[in-house]
Amino acid sequence: MNLRAIKAIYIFEMARFFRTLTQSFISPVLSTSLYFVVFGTAIGSRIEQVEGVSYGAFIVPGLIMLSVMTQATSAASFGIYFPKFIGTIYELLSAPVSYLEIVIGYVGAAATKALFIGTIILLTAFLFVDLRIEHPLVMILFLILTCLCFSLLGFIIGIWAGNFEQLQLIPLLVITPLVFLGGSFYAISMLPPVWQAVTMFNPVVYLISGFRWSFFGVSEVPITLSLGAIAIFTVLCLAVIGWIFKTGYKIKN
């Protein structure tokens, strides 16, 4: 394992993150704060509690998941796409660095960025609502695993994308709608029975539900299913990345 190569990729990506601090850090925090003001205050005044939890606190796990998923995906996709765009990816491929080391470097940096933003948003939430975390270790586990698996997804998108428009296509048109429809701002039990059944096909539901359980001890799906969903999603992403490097899809041509 070439730890020096992994460290070089990781430090380079993290340095770019801190160079664009306004775009990478301040913007998502301000956006999340607006969600707290709009949803927590305006809607929270009409919906006092959801499943025994105040509405303002209930939406915190969903807001964190929304930010973490989108930021991890965007950071990883841009991180690997930009070397492709300017042509420096070939220098990396010709260097004595294995594909595994490349993935660890880029995905590790993207996951760290998303984890950093998720942590800041969590701390910001304490300023707006009275929040409790019943299972802090499970919460940390879910947060780390979500950062990792969506960073892997972002890495795949960065390889697949042929331009900057495609780079934003899946995060904007797929991930964000799935998060909004996955119980971020409401309980699945509040939906009509038919839509409850349809919602269960949304994989994001299992991630948000498990993450919310770590806060309040309530969930709409068993915690084992939530962990299983993350594991399956991670394995699928790793399999796709393995196939990409094996075939050279959009890398060597």
C-alpha positions in Angstrom: 0.0 0.0 0.0 1.5 3.3 -1.2 0.6 5.5 1.8 2.5 8.4 0.4 0.4 8.5 -2.7 -2.8 8.3 -0.7 -1.7 11.1 1.5 -0.7 13.3 -1.5 -4.1 12.9 -3.1 -5.9 13.4 0.2 -4.0 16.5 1.2 -4.4 18.0 -2.3 -8.2 17.5 -2.2 -8.6 18.9 1.3 -6.5 21.9 0.4 -8.9 22.7 -2.5 -11.8 22.4 0.0 -10.3 25.0 2.3 -9.4 27.3 -0.6 -13.1 27.4 -1.6 -14.4 27.7 1.9 -17.3 30.0 1.0 -18.7 27.6 -1.6 -17.8 24.4 0.2 -18.6 25.2 3.8 -20.5 28.5 4.4 -23.0 28.0 1.7 -24.5 24.6 2.9 -24.5 25.8 6.5 -26.5 28.9 5.6 -28.9 26.9 3.5 -29.5 24.5 6.3 -30.0 27.4 8.7 -32.7 28.7 6.4 -34.4 25.3 6.4 -34.5 25.5 10.2 -36.0 29.0 10.1 -38.6 28.1 7.4 -39.6 24.6 8.3 -38.8 24.6 12.0 -40.5 27.9 12.7 -43.2 28.3 10.1 -44.3 24.7 9.8 -43.2 23.8 13.3 -45.7 26.2 14.8 -48.5 24.2 13.1 -47.1 20.7 13.7 -46.1 20.5 17.3 -44.9 16.9 17.4 -44.1 14.0 15.1 -43.9 10.6 16.7 -43.4 12.2 20.1 -40.6 14.5 18.9 -40.9 18.3 18.4 -41.1 19.0 14.7 -38.0 21.3 14.8 -35.9 18.5 16.2 -37.5 15.8 14.0 -36.2 17.4 10.8 -32.6 17.7 12.0 -31.5 14.1 10.9 -33.1 14.6 7.5 -31.4 18.0 7.0 -28.0 16.5 8.0 -28.6 13.6 5.6 -29.6 16.0 2.8 -26.4 18.0 3.2 -24.1 15.0 3.7 -25.4 13.0 0.7 -25.3 16.0 -1.7 -21.9 17.3 -0.5 -20.2 13.9 -0.5 -21.5 13.1 -4.0 -20.5 16.6 -5.4 -17.1 16.6 -3.7 -16.1 13.1 -5.0 -17.5 13.6 -8.5 -15.8 17.0 -9.0 -12.6 15.6 -7.4 -12.1 12.9 -10.0 -13.7 14.7 -12.9 -11.5 17.8 -12.9 -8.2 15.7 -13.5 -10.1 14.1 -16.4 -11.1 17.5 -17.7 -7.6 19.1 -17.7 -5.8 15.8 -18.6 -3.8 15.3 -15.5 -5.6 12.0 -14.8 -3.1 10.3 -17.2 -0.2 11.3 -15.0 -1.9 9.7 -12.1 -2.7 6.5 -14.0 0.9 6.2 -15.2 2.3 6.8 -11.7 3.1 3.8 -9.4 -0.3 4.1 -7.7 -2.8 1.3 -7.7 -6.5 1.9 -8.4 -7.3 1.1 -4.8 -5.0 3.8 -3.6 -6.6 6.3 -6.0 -10.1 5.5 -4.8 -9.0 5.7 -1.1 -7.4 9.1 -1.7 -10.3 10.7 -3.5 -13.2 9.0 -1.7 -11.5 9.5 1.7 -11.1 13.3 1.1 -14.7 13.6 -0.1 -16.0 11.7 2.8 -14.0 13.9 5.2 -15.4 17.0 3.7 -19.0 15.7 4.0 -18.4 14.6 7.5 -17.0 18.0 8.4 -20.0 19.8 7.0 -22.4 17.3 8.6 -20.8 17.9 12.0 -21.0 21.7 11.7 -24.7 21.4 10.7 -25.3 19.2 13.7 -23.7 21.8 16.0 -25.7 24.5 14.3 -28.9 22.6 15.0 -28.3 22.9 18.8 -28.7 26.7 18.4 -32.2 26.3 16.9 -33.8 23.3 18.7 -33.6 21.3 21.9 -31.9 18.2 20.5 -31.0 14.9 22.1 -28.9 12.0 20.8 -29.9 8.7 22.4 -27.4 6.6 20.5 -24.4 8.7 19.7 -22.1 5.8 18.6 -24.8 4.6 16.1 -25.2 8.2 14.9 -21.5 8.5 14.2 -21.5 5.1 12.5 -24.4 6.1 10.2 -22.9 9.5 9.5 -19.5 8.0 8.5 -21.0 5.2 6.4 -23.3 7.6 4.6 -20.3 9.9 3.8 -18.3 6.9 2.5 -21.0 5.3 0.3 -22.2 8.5 -1.3 -18.6 9.5 -1.9 -18.2 6.2 -3.8 -21.3 7.1 -5.8 -19.9 10.6 -6.5 -16.6 9.0 -7.7 -18.6 6.9 -10.2 -20.5 10.0 -11.4 -17.3 11.9 -11.9 -15.9 9.1 -14.1 -19.1 8.8 -16.0 -19.7 12.5 -16.6 -18.7 14.0 -19.9 -19.2 17.6 -19.0 -20.1 19.8 -16.1 -23.8 19.6 -16.8 -23.8 15.8 -16.4 -21.7 16.2 -13.2 -24.7 18.0 -11.5 -27.4 15.9 -13.2 -27.7 13.0 -10.7 -27.2 15.0 -7.5 -29.9 17.6 -8.6 -32.4 15.3 -10.4 -32.0 12.0 -8.4 -30.4 12.4 -5.0 -32.1 15.6 -3.8 -35.6 14.5 -4.8 -35.1 11.1 -3.2 -34.0 12.8 0.0 -37.0 15.1 0.0 -39.4 12.2 -0.7 -37.6 9.9 1.8 -39.1 11.3 5.0 -36.7 14.2 5.7 -39.4 16.6 6.7 -42.2 14.2 7.6 -42.9 10.8 9.0 -43.8 8.1 6.5 -46.8 7.1 8.6 -48.3 10.5 7.8 -48.8 9.4 4.2 -51.8 7.5 2.8 -51.3 3.7 2.8 -50.6 3.5 -0.9 -47.9 6.2 -0.8 -46.4 4.5 2.2 -45.9 1.4 0.2 -44.5 3.3 -2.7 -42.1 5.2 -0.5 -40.6 2.0 0.8 -38.9 1.5 -2.6 -36.9 4.7 -2.0 -33.5 3.5 -0.6 -32.9 6.9 1.1 -35.8 6.2 3.4 -33.8 3.4 5.2 -30.8 5.7 5.6 -32.8 8.6 7.1 -34.9 6.3 9.3 -31.9 4.6 10.8 -30.1 7.9 11.3 -33.2 9.4 13.0 -33.4 6.3 15.3 -29.9 7.1 16.5 -31.2 10.5 17.7 -34.7 9.7 19.1 -35.0 6.0 19.3 -37.9 6.0 16.8 -37.8 4.7 13.2 -40.1 3.5 10.5 -38.0 0.6 9.4 -35.9 -1.8 11.6 -32.4 -0.6 12.3 -31.0 -3.8 10.8 -32.6 -3.0 7.5 -31.1 0.5 7.5 -27.6 -0.9 8.1 -28.2 -3.5 5.5 -29.2 -0.9 3.0 -26.0 1.1 3.5 -23.9 -2.2 3.2 -25.6 -3.2 0.0 -25.3 0.3 -1.5 -21.6 0.4 -0.6 -20.9 -3.0 -2.1 -22.7 -2.1 -5.3 -20.6 1.1 -5.7 -17.4 -0.8 -5.0 -18.3 -3.4 -7.6 -19.0 -0.6 -10.2 -15.8 1.1 -9.4 -13.9 -2.2 -9.8 -15.5 -2.7 -13.2 -14.6 0.8 -14.3 -10.9 0.4 -13.5 -10.8 -3.1 -14.9 -12.3 -2.1 -18.3 -10.9 1.5 -18.3 -14.4 2.9 -18.9 -14.0 6.6 -19.7 -10.5 6.6 -18.1 -8.2 5.1 -20.6 -9.9 6.3 -23.8 
